Amino acid sequence: MTTSARAAVLEARDGPFEFRDIEVEDPRPDEVLVRMVATGICATDAHVRAQRMATPLPVVLGHEGAGVVERVGAAVTTVEAGDHVVLSYHSCGRCKPCMSAHAAYCDNVWAANFAGARLDGSNGLHVAHGAEPHGHFFGQSSFSTYALTHQRNTIKVPRDLPLDVMAPLGCGLQTGAGAVLKALAVPPGASFAVFGVGAVGLAAVMAARVAGATTIVAVDVDAGRLELARDLGATHLVNPGQAEDLTGTLRAIEARGLEYVLDTSGRTENLDAGVGALAPLGRFGFVAFHEGTGAMIDAGRLTAGQSLQGIIQGDAVSSLLINDLAQLYRAGRFPIDRLLSFYDFSDINTAFEDAGSGHATKAILRFTSPG
């Protein structure tokens, strides 16, 4: 048995998303069929679209899904039909990182999230004619009216919270908030700076305020986003385009240096400036530097106990952090809705253009009326 769905399929590198009718297999024992209500657009979707990440084409992308459980496999115990869920990254559940609450660093992270198939190599998406699109992107492929997920990356959330607002918790906002709250574990009273205040960076600003950091520095070239960062908790704003010496500007805010720095931009000059601004024992976390970008640092600049840390998905245990952030949103302490721009699913190509140009901080596709 299969379920008919409508999917936005990426057929070619840098091409438009083409709508196709597909058939989605019934859930296997450990899988879940989710009727999609909304899904976010993330930079990783754009990277795959440009084939900077070699997920095979054609493919159904999408990895910030939110929806309502339609059916569950016989072995699923965490959710049931009718539950509201947010979809997050996938993992094997068996390797050492997975078994020690660090599933974002799963030994099988590529196969689980980017290979376009289940971990056993099979594909649950089918078409009557033409090349079958690869599925299971991040264990979900949520650019479709129905998504086939795994119980490990399907997170039950309270029914009274709007699913179109909860959707980006599955990746981008989890990454920024988790980097602060879990990976770096920024403590009360700390000094913190974030380079880049798109969706991930703004989530980090909000999380730093929740953590009780007393100095929160937002660094970006976009004046509008800097002002939004101020509204969301930043105590200091820095525009690198207006600073002759970025390291010096940061040290003027905290003379002994910053205790925690997070880079979400992937710009090599921010690595240099951020390390230069670190206090003794300071920690620099990064989520966006990729192999081949030339981001390098002289180890001699880290002799006062400073450290660099690569961060994936905020090192989050999704089932815990997503619900923590949902409760903070309910309490008015994590105002996700300030970041969001909404689009009909049919307007996916426009949404990608707006996200790429910076017109939308976080673009959200809606499949139905908000759930």
C-alpha positions in Angstrom: 0.0 0.0 0.0 1.2 3.5 -0.8 0.0 7.1 -0.1 -0.3 9.6 -3.0 1.6 12.8 -2.4 2.7 16.0 -4.3 6.4 16.7 -4.0 8.7 19.5 -5.1 11.5 17.7 -6.8 15.0 19.0 -7.6 15.8 17.6 -11.0 19.1 19.3 -11.8 21.9 21.3 -10.2 20.8 24.9 -9.5 17.5 24.1 -11.3 14.0 25.0 -10.2 11.9 22.7 -8.0 9.4 20.8 -10.2 6.1 19.5 -8.8 5.5 15.8 -9.3 3.0 13.3 -8.2 4.7 10.6 -6.1 3.7 7.5 -4.1 5.0 7.1 -0.6 5.4 3.6 0.8 3.6 2.6 4.0 5.7 2.9 7.1 8.0 0.0 8.0 7.9 -1.1 11.6 10.1 1.7 12.8 8.8 4.4 10.5 6.1 7.1 10.6 4.0 8.6 7.8 3.4 12.4 8.5 1.0 14.7 6.7 3.0 17.9 6.3 1.6 21.2 7.6 4.8 23.3 7.2 8.5 23.1 6.5 11.4 25.5 6.7 13.9 26.3 4.1 17.5 25.9 5.3 20.9 26.8 3.9 21.7 23.1 3.7 18.8 22.7 1.2 20.4 25.4 -0.9 23.9 23.8 -0.7 22.5 20.6 -2.0 20.6 22.4 -4.8 23.9 23.9 -5.8 25.5 20.4 -5.4 28.1 21.7 -2.9 26.9 18.6 -1.1 26.7 15.6 -3.4 23.2 14.2 -2.5 22.1 12.4 -5.7 19.6 13.9 -8.0 16.7 14.0 -8.7 15.7 14.3 -5.0 13.0 15.6 -2.7 14.8 17.9 -0.2 13.4 19.5 2.9 14.5 18.9 6.5 12.6 21.3 8.8 9.3 19.6 8.6 6.3 19.8 10.9 3.0 18.0 10.6 0.5 15.5 11.9 1.1 11.8 12.2 -1.0 9.8 9.7 0.2 6.2 10.4 2.9 4.5 12.4 4.8 1.3 12.0 4.1 -1.7 14.3 7.3 -1.0 16.4 6.8 2.7 16.9 6.1 3.7 20.5 7.0 7.4 20.7 4.2 8.8 18.6 0.7 7.8 17.4 -1.8 8.8 14.7 -3.0 12.4 15.3 0.1 13.6 17.2 1.7 16.9 16.2 5.4 16.4 15.4 8.5 18.3 14.4 11.0 16.5 12.2 14.7 16.7 12.8 18.0 15.1 11.6 18.4 11.4 11.4 20.9 9.0 12.9 21.6 5.3 13.0 20.9 4.9 16.8 23.6 2.2 17.2 27.1 3.9 17.0 29.0 5.2 20.0 28.0 8.9 19.5 24.3 7.9 19.2 24.5 5.8 22.3 26.1 8.6 24.3 23.6 11.4 23.5 25.6 12.9 20.7 23.6 11.6 17.7 24.4 14.7 15.6 27.9 13.2 15.3 26.6 9.8 14.2 29.2 7.6 12.6 26.7 7.2 9.7 25.7 10.8 9.4 26.1 11.0 5.6 24.1 7.8 4.9 21.4 8.8 7.3 20.9 12.4 6.1 22.4 13.0 2.7 22.5 9.7 0.7 18.9 10.0 -0.6 17.9 6.6 0.7 17.2 4.6 3.9 20.2 3.3 5.8 19.7 0.0 4.1 19.9 1.7 0.7 16.2 1.4 -0.2 14.0 4.3 -1.2 10.4 4.7 -0.1 9.4 7.2 -2.8 8.1 6.0 -6.2 6.7 7.5 -9.4 4.7 5.9 -12.3 6.9 7.3 -15.0 10.4 8.7 -15.3 13.3 8.7 -12.9 12.4 8.1 -9.3 13.4 10.9 -7.0 15.6 10.1 -4.1 14.0 10.5 -0.7 14.8 10.2 3.0 16.7 13.5 3.0 17.5 14.0 6.7 15.2 11.0 7.3 12.2 13.0 6.0 12.3 14.8 2.6 9.7 17.3 3.8 9.2 19.2 0.5 6.2 16.9 0.0 2.6 16.8 1.2 3.5 13.5 3.0 6.8 12.5 4.5 8.1 9.1 5.5 10.2 9.5 8.7 11.8 7.4 11.3 10.7 7.3 14.9 14.1 8.6 16.0 13.7 11.9 14.2 10.0 12.4 14.7 9.5 14.6 17.8 6.1 15.0 19.4 5.3 18.6 20.3 2.3 20.2 22.2 -0.8 20.4 20.1 -1.6 23.9 21.1 1.5 25.4 19.5 1.4 26.4 15.8 3.2 23.9 13.6 4.2 26.5 11.1 6.2 28.2 13.8 7.6 25.0 15.3 8.9 23.7 12.0 12.3 25.5 11.9 13.2 24.1 15.4 14.1 20.8 13.5 17.4 22.2 12.2 18.3 25.9 11.9 17.0 27.1 15.2 18.0 24.0 17.0 21.5 24.5 15.7 21.9 28.0 16.9 20.2 27.5 20.3 21.9 24.1 20.9 25.3 25.6 20.1 24.8 28.0 23.0 22.8 25.9 25.5 24.5 22.5 24.9 27.6 22.5 22.8 29.2 25.6 24.3 27.1 25.5 27.4 27.3 29.3 27.9 26.8 30.0 31.6 25.1 32.9 33.4 27.1 36.0 33.5 29.3 35.1 30.4 30.3 37.2 27.5 29.2 35.9 24.1 29.5 37.0 20.5 27.9 35.5 17.3 29.1 36.2 13.8 26.2 36.2 11.4 22.6 36.9 12.6 20.5 35.0 10.1 18.2 32.4 11.5 20.9 30.4 13.2 22.6 33.4 14.7 19.4 35.0 15.9 18.5 31.7 17.6 21.9 31.9 19.3 21.2 35.4 20.5 17.9 34.4 22.0 19.5 31.3 23.6 22.3 33.4 25.1 19.7 35.7 26.7 17.9 32.6 28.0 21.3 31.3 29.4 21.8 34.5 31.2 24.9 35.8 29.3 25.4 39.5 30.3 27.3 40.6 27.2 25.7 39.4 23.9 27.4 40.8 20.8 25.8 40.4 17.3 28.1 40.8 14.3 26.7 41.3 10.8 26.8 43.6 7.8 23.0 43.8 7.6 21.7 46.7 9.6 18.1 45.4 9.7 19.1 42.1 11.1 21.4 43.8 13.7 18.4 45.8 14.9 16.3 42.6 15.2 19.2 41.0 17.1 19.0 43.9 19.5 15.3 43.4 20.0 15.9 39.7 20.7 18.6 40.2 23.3 21.9 41.5 21.9 23.5 44.1 24.1 26.1 45.2 21.5 25.9 45.5 17.7 29.0 45.4 15.4 28.9 46.0 11.7 32.3 44.7 10.2 31.9 47.1 7.3 32.1 50.0 9.7 35.0 48.6 11.8 38.6 49.2 10.6 39.8 46.6 13.2 37.1 44.0 14.0 39.2 42.3 16.7 39.9 45.6 18.3 36.2 46.6 18.1 35.3 43.4 19.9 38.0 43.8 22.5 36.7 47.3 23.2 33.5 45.7 24.3 35.3 43.2 26.6 38.8 44.2 27.4 39.9 40.8 28.6 38.3 39.2 25.5 35.1 37.3 24.9 34.6 34.0 26.7 32.4 32.4 24.0 32.2 33.1 20.3 30.0 31.4 17.7 30.4 31.7 13.9 27.5 31.0 11.7 28.7 32.8 8.6 31.5 30.6 7.3 33.6 33.6 6.5 37.3 33.0 7.0 37.9 36.6 8.2 35.5 36.0 11.1 37.6 33.0 12.2 40.6 35.3 12.4 38.8 38.1 14.2 36.9 35.8 16.6 40.0 34.0 17.7 41.8 37.3 18.1 39.0 38.4 20.4 39.0 35.3 22.6 39.7 35.7 26.3 42.0 33.2 28.0 40.2 29.8 28.1 37.8 31.2 25.6 35.9 28.9 23.2 35.2 29.5 19.6 32.4 27.3 18.1 31.6 27.2 14.4 28.8 25.7 12.4 29.5 26.8 8.8 33.1 26.3 7.8 33.4 23.7 5.1 36.3 21.7 3.8 38.2 23.7 1.1 37.2 27.2 2.3 40.7 27.9 3.5 39.6 28.7 7.0 42.8 28.2 9.0 44.3 29.4 12.2 47.8 29.5 13.7 47.8 27.1 16.7 50.1 29.5 18.4 47.2 31.9 18.9 45.5 29.4 21.2 48.2 29.1 23.8 46.1 30.7 26.6 43.8 27.7 26.8 41.5 28.8 24.0 39.8 26.1 21.9 38.0 25.7 18.6 34.9 23.4 18.4 33.0 22.3 15.3 29.3 22.0 16.0 26.6 20.0 14.2 22.9 20.5 15.0 23.9 22.2 18.2 24.9 18.8 19.5 21.2 18.6 20.4 19.2 15.6 21.6 16.3 16.7 19.4 13.5 15.2 21.5 14.7 17.2 24.5 15.8 20.5 23.0 13.0 21.0 20.6 10.4 20.7 23.4 12.5 22.9 25.6 12.5 25.6 22.9 8.8 25.1 22.3 8.1 25.8 26.0 10.4 28.8 25.9 8.4 30.1 22.9 5.1 29.6 24.8 6.6 31.6 27.7 7.6 34.5 25.3 11.3 33.9 25.9 12.2 32.4 22.5 10.1 34.4 20.0 10.6 32.3 16.9 7.8 34.1 15.0 9.9 37.3 14.8 12.2 35.5 12.3 9.6 33.9 10.0 8.2 34.7 6.5 5.5 32.4 5.2 4.9 31.1 1.7 2.5 28.7 0.1 4.1 25.4 -0.9 3.4 26.2 -4.5 5.7 29.2 -4.2 8.8 27.2 -3.2 11.0 28.7 -5.9 10.1 32.3 -4.8 10.8 31.3 -1.2 14.2 30.1 -2.1 15.0 33.3 -4.0 13.9 35.4 -1.0 15.9 33.2 1.4 19.0 33.4 -0.8 18.8 37.2 -1.2 18.3 37.8 2.5 14.8 39.2 2.0 13.5 36.4 4.3 15.4 35.5 7.4 13.7 32.2 7.7 11.3 31.1 4.9 8.5 28.7 5.9 6.4 26.8 3.4 2.8 26.1 4.4 1.0 23.1 3.0 -2.4 23.8 4.6 -3.8 26.4 7.0 -1.6 26.6 10.1 -2.0 23.6 12.3 
